[in-house]
Amino acid sequence: MEARAQVTYVRMSPRKVKIVLDLIRNKPVDVALAITKNITKAAGEPVYKVLKSALANAENNYNMDRQNLVVSECFVCPGPILKRVRPRAQGRAFRIEKRTSHITVVLKEKE
């Protein structure tokens, strides 16, 4: 039995989100919540929200015990890229890519 939550189109680079997800993988839920709440990275907030959502899904939809929950999987997939133009010297234009992310967190009960 597993509970999952996903947030899509987060306006943050997947590379930055992955740093936070690597810290909470295979940790108990309470430890993972504390890490994401107190980390100084900008990705901490959206990861914290999706983690709380997965926890609520586990407790309300699957009647899982909060004390036994572990972050079994967490991954980020790249979303669509917003392409913008930056004016440069002599009439040229450089592209700016504003990346988005899809964050998924899966919780399981430890045996």
C-alpha positions as CSV (number, residue, x, y, z in Angstrom):
1,M,0.0,0.0,0.0
2,E,1.4,3.4,-0.9
3,A,0.1,7.0,-0.8
4,R,1.3,9.5,-3.3
5,A,1.0,13.2,-4.1
6,Q,2.1,15.2,-7.1
7,V,2.4,18.9,-7.8
8,T,2.8,20.0,-11.4
9,Y,4.1,23.1,-13.1
10,V,6.2,24.4,-10.2
11,R,8.2,27.4,-11.5
12,M,11.6,26.1,-10.4
13,S,14.3,24.2,-12.2
14,P,14.2,20.4,-11.6
15,R,17.9,20.5,-10.8
16,K,17.3,22.7,-7.8
17,V,14.4,20.6,-6.6
18,K,16.4,17.4,-6.8
19,I,18.8,18.6,-4.2
20,V,16.0,18.8,-1.6
21,L,14.5,15.5,-2.7
22,D,17.8,13.7,-2.2
23,L,17.8,14.8,1.4
24,I,14.4,13.4,2.3
25,R,14.5,10.1,0.4
26,N,14.1,7.0,2.6
27,K,13.6,9.1,5.7
28,P,10.6,8.9,8.2
29,V,7.9,11.4,7.4
30,D,8.4,13.5,10.6
31,V,12.1,13.8,9.8
32,A,11.4,14.7,6.2
33,L,8.9,17.3,7.2
34,A,11.4,18.9,9.6
35,I,14.1,18.9,6.9
36,T,11.9,20.6,4.3
37,K,10.5,23.1,6.7
38,N,13.9,24.3,7.9
39,I,16.0,24.1,4.8
40,T,17.2,27.4,3.3
41,K,16.7,26.3,-0.3
42,A,13.8,27.8,-2.2
43,A,12.6,24.3,-3.3
44,G,11.9,23.5,0.4
45,E,8.5,25.1,0.4
46,P,6.9,23.2,-2.6
47,V,8.4,19.9,-1.5
48,Y,7.1,20.5,2.1
49,K,3.6,21.1,0.6
50,V,3.5,18.0,-1.5
51,L,4.9,16.0,1.4
52,K,2.1,17.2,3.6
53,S,-0.4,16.3,0.9
54,A,1.0,12.8,0.6
55,L,0.8,12.4,4.4
56,A,-2.9,13.6,4.4
57,N,-3.7,11.1,1.6
58,A,-2.1,8.3,3.5
59,E,-4.0,9.1,6.7
60,N,-7.4,9.9,5.3
61,N,-7.6,7.7,2.2
62,Y,-5.7,4.6,3.2
63,N,-5.9,4.7,7.1
64,M,-2.1,4.4,7.4
65,D,-0.3,5.0,10.7
66,R,1.8,8.2,10.6
67,Q,4.5,6.7,12.9
68,N,5.3,4.0,10.4
69,L,5.4,6.1,7.2
70,V,8.6,6.5,5.2
71,V,9.4,8.5,2.0
72,S,9.9,5.5,-0.3
73,E,10.1,7.4,-3.5
74,C,10.5,11.1,-4.4
75,F,11.4,12.3,-7.8
76,V,11.1,15.4,-10.1
77,C,10.4,15.4,-13.8
78,P,10.9,18.4,-16.0
79,G,7.8,20.3,-17.1
80,P,7.3,22.6,-20.1
81,I,9.9,25.4,-20.5
82,L,8.8,29.0,-20.9
83,K,11.0,30.6,-23.5
84,R,11.8,34.3,-23.2
85,V,14.1,36.7,-25.1
86,R,16.9,38.8,-23.6
87,P,18.0,41.7,-25.7
88,R,21.8,41.8,-26.3
89,A,24.3,44.1,-27.9
90,Q,24.1,45.0,-31.7
91,G,20.5,43.9,-32.1
92,R,21.0,40.3,-31.1
93,A,18.7,38.3,-28.8
94,F,19.6,35.5,-26.4
95,R,17.1,33.0,-25.1
96,I,16.2,32.7,-21.4
97,E,14.6,29.4,-20.5
98,K,12.3,29.5,-17.4
99,R,12.1,25.9,-16.4
100,T,9.2,24.1,-14.6
101,S,9.0,20.9,-12.5
102,H,6.6,18.1,-11.7
103,I,7.3,16.9,-8.2
104,T,6.1,13.4,-6.9
105,V,6.3,12.0,-3.4
106,V,5.4,8.4,-2.5
107,L,4.9,7.2,1.1
108,K,4.9,3.6,2.3
109,E,4.6,1.9,5.7
110,K,7.8,0.3,6.8
111,E,7.7,-3.4,7.6
